[in-house]
Amino acid sequence: MIKRYKKKPIVIEALKWTGNNTSEMEAFCPTAELIGSRLKENEWGIGVTATTLCIPTLEGDHMASEGDYIIKGVKGEFYPCKEDIFFMTYEEVQDASID
């Protein structure tokens, strides 16, 4: 018999990778490794540099692109999440204190 489940309400910490917040990301997720950059076009067709992070996770290394959120899980593990999925799953907590 198939059962239905919902996520337990837990508070997580997350930081959006912008490509310009390397020192903030290093402090938040010390295991993240900047693995390189590539040229991409922005919305006006102008070439810009995009950087990628390698995030070691419990399931192996995952790549995070600019705009992805890096989440600190309930066991202190880190993993990337695409922005659209992040906002479908999480909402900001007004009380910013995290125990």
C-alpha positions in Angstrom: 0.0 0.0 0.0 1.4 3.4 -1.0 1.4 5.9 1.8 1.8 9.7 1.7 4.4 11.7 3.7 5.3 15.3 4.3 8.5 17.0 5.3 8.9 17.7 9.0 9.1 21.4 9.7 12.8 22.1 10.3 14.9 25.2 10.0 17.9 25.0 7.7 20.7 27.5 6.9 21.3 28.3 3.2 23.4 30.7 1.2 22.9 31.6 -2.5 26.0 31.2 -4.6 26.3 34.4 -6.7 29.9 33.9 -8.0 30.8 37.0 -6.2 30.5 35.9 -2.6 33.4 33.5 -2.4 34.6 34.5 1.1 31.1 34.3 2.5 30.7 30.8 0.9 34.0 29.6 2.3 33.0 30.7 5.8 29.6 29.0 5.4 30.6 25.8 3.6 34.4 25.2 4.1 34.3 22.0 2.0 33.1 23.9 -1.2 35.8 24.1 -3.8 35.8 26.7 -6.6 36.5 24.5 -9.7 36.5 27.0 -12.5 34.7 29.4 -14.6 33.2 29.4 -18.1 32.0 32.1 -20.4 28.2 32.4 -20.7 25.8 35.0 -22.1 23.7 37.1 -19.9 20.2 38.2 -20.7 21.5 40.9 -23.1 23.8 38.5 -25.0 27.0 39.9 -23.4 29.6 37.3 -22.4 30.1 37.0 -18.7 32.1 34.7 -16.5 30.2 32.1 -14.5 31.9 30.1 -11.7 31.1 26.6 -10.5 31.5 25.2 -7.0 32.1 21.5 -6.2 30.2 20.6 -3.0 31.1 17.2 -1.4 27.9 15.6 -0.3 26.9 12.3 1.4 26.1 11.0 -2.1 29.3 12.2 -3.7 30.5 15.5 -5.3 27.8 17.8 -6.7 28.3 20.9 -8.9 26.7 24.2 -7.9 26.2 26.9 -10.5 25.7 30.6 -9.8 22.1 31.1 -8.5 22.0 27.8 -6.7 21.5 27.7 -3.0 23.9 25.8 -0.8 22.0 24.2 2.1 23.3 23.0 5.4 21.4 19.9 6.3 20.2 18.6 9.7 23.4 16.6 10.2 25.7 19.5 9.2 26.1 18.2 5.6 26.0 20.5 2.6 24.3 20.2 -0.7 23.3 22.4 -3.6 19.7 23.1 -4.6 18.4 24.9 -7.7 16.7 28.2 -6.9 13.2 27.2 -8.2 13.2 24.0 -6.2 14.6 25.8 -3.1 11.6 28.2 -3.1 9.1 25.4 -3.7 10.5 23.7 -0.6 11.6 26.4 1.8 10.4 29.8 3.0 12.3 32.4 4.9 12.0 32.3 8.7 11.3 35.7 10.2 13.1 34.8 13.5 16.6 34.5 12.1 18.1 32.9 15.2 19.2 29.3 14.6 20.2 27.1 17.5 
